[in-house]
Amino acid sequence: MERPDMIVLDEFCASHHVEISFVLSLEEHGLIETIIVDETPCVSGNDLSKLEKIMRLHQELNINTEGIDAISILLKRIENMQNEIIELRNKLNFYEENL
């Protein structure tokens, strides 16, 4: 039985024309997380946009799982640095306003 916040992996793979083994290899690399619901592998609705981005990288740019893993690591680092820059700018603005 499919829960509203879960997408059945077989249906996702069929609609995106990709083998389920590819999606399971993404899970092995820690890129996504699958959940078993009533003996059926599913993907959380929260991970759907991430999975769709990964599928575009794979299908449109022909990037393999290892490349997607490397890209994900780099994108996460960029996101962390952007957050740090925002935090530092906020601190700087605070100190400049209180001088």
Stockholm file with secondary structure:
# STOCKHOLM 1.0

chainA/1-99         MERPDMIVLDEFCASHHVEISFVLSLEEHGLIETIIVDETPCVSGNDLSKLEKIMRLHQELNINTEGIDAISILLKRIENMQNEIIELRNKLNFYEENL
#=GR chainA/1-99 SS CCCTTEEEHHHHHHHHTCCHHHHHHHHHTTSSCEEEETTEEEEEGGGHHHHHHHHHHHHHHCCCHHHHHHHHHHHHHHHHHHHHHHHHHHHHHHHHHTC
#=GC SS_cons        CCCTTEEEHHHHHHHHTCCHHHHHHHHHTTSSCEEEETTEEEEEGGGHHHHHHHHHHHHHHCCCHHHHHHHHHHHHHHHHHHHHHHHHHHHHHHHHHTC
//
